[in-house]
């Protein structure tokens, strides 16, 4: 399923499709690198890690990336479900100013958290901007997180 929006200020109101939740823990991966529509190689290890964990738990993957092929203010949200793994890939138009890109990352990570719903635990692979949404979930909803 793909959601598109051409307006920077327009928020997408949607509820994520129900997952294969059968009493299993829900692990949210907030990935800094992940295979995307431009290159299937970055973060392949994260995808393989999610596949390994999906044998025992349900996994949601949230990946946000600044996309130079999109105009600033535009975005694209892709959602794929494969077995117990749901992938949310959010692309937003890259700005020339790095400050605006940083704000864009934060905005779309928090939007992605609304799409994925509340997990049982959050897994962050790199202690950079991906740790902020995990810390937010810890402070506001009591969701534990780990950083590897």
Residue pairs with C-beta under 8 A, 6 or more apart in sequence:
1 17
1 78
1 79
1 80
2 76
2 77
2 78
2 79
3 12
3 14
3 76
3 77
3 79
4 75
4 76
4 77
5 12
5 74
5 75
5 77
6 74
7 73
8 72
8 73
8 74
8 75
11 111
12 77
12 111
14 115
16 79
16 86
16 88
16 115
16 116
16 117
17 79
17 81
19 26
19 58
19 60
19 81
19 84
19 86
20 58
20 83
20 84
21 58
24 56
24 57
24 58
24 84
25 56
25 57
25 58
25 120
25 121
26 57
26 58
26 59
26 60
26 117
26 118
26 119
26 120
26 121
27 53
27 57
27 58
27 59
27 60
27 119
27 120
27 121
27 122
27 123
28 59
28 60
28 61
28 62
28 116
28 119
28 121
28 122
28 123
28 137
28 143
29 46
29 49
29 50
29 59
29 60
29 61
29 62
29 123
29 124
29 125
30 62
30 109
30 122
30 123
30 124
30 125
30 130
30 131
30 133
30 134
31 43
31 46
31 61
31 62
31 63
31 125
31 130
32 43
32 125
32 126
32 128
32 129
32 130
33 42
33 43
33 46
33 125
33 126
34 42
34 43
34 46
34 47
34 61
34 63
34 87
34 89
35 41
35 42
35 43
35 44
35 47
36 42
36 63
36 65
36 89
36 91
37 78
37 89
37 91
38 67
38 69
43 63
46 61
46 125
47 61
50 59
50 61
50 85
51 85
53 59
54 83
54 84
54 85
57 84
57 120
58 84
58 85
58 86
59 84
59 85
59 86
60 85
60 86
60 87
60 88
60 116
60 117
60 119
61 85
61 86
61 87
61 88
62 88
62 90
62 109
62 112
62 113
62 115
62 116
62 133
63 87
63 88
63 89
63 90
64 90
64 92
64 105
64 108
64 109
64 112
65 89
65 90
65 91
65 92
66 91
66 92
66 93
66 94
66 95
66 101
66 104
66 105
67 76
67 91
67 92
67 93
67 94
68 94
70 76
70 91
70 92
70 93
70 94
71 93
72 93
72 94
72 95
72 96
72 100
73 93
74 92
74 93
75 90
75 91
75 92
75 93
75 108
76 90
76 91
76 92
77 88
77 89
77 90
77 91
77 115
78 87
78 88
78 89
78 90
78 91
79 86
79 87
79 88
79 89
79 115
80 86
80 87
80 89
81 87
86 116
88 112
88 115
88 116
90 108
90 111
90 112
92 104
92 107
92 108
93 104
94 101
95 101
95 104
102 129
105 129
106 129
106 132
109 129
109 130
109 132
109 133
110 133
110 136
112 133
113 133
113 136
113 137
118 137
118 141
118 143
119 137
119 143
120 143
121 143
121 144
121 145
121 146
122 133
122 134
122 137
122 138
122 143
122 144
122 145
122 146
123 145
123 146
123 148
124 130
124 131
124 134
124 145
124 146
124 147
124 148
125 147
125 148
126 147
127 147
131 145
131 147
134 143
134 145
134 147
135 145
137 143
137 145
138 144
138 145
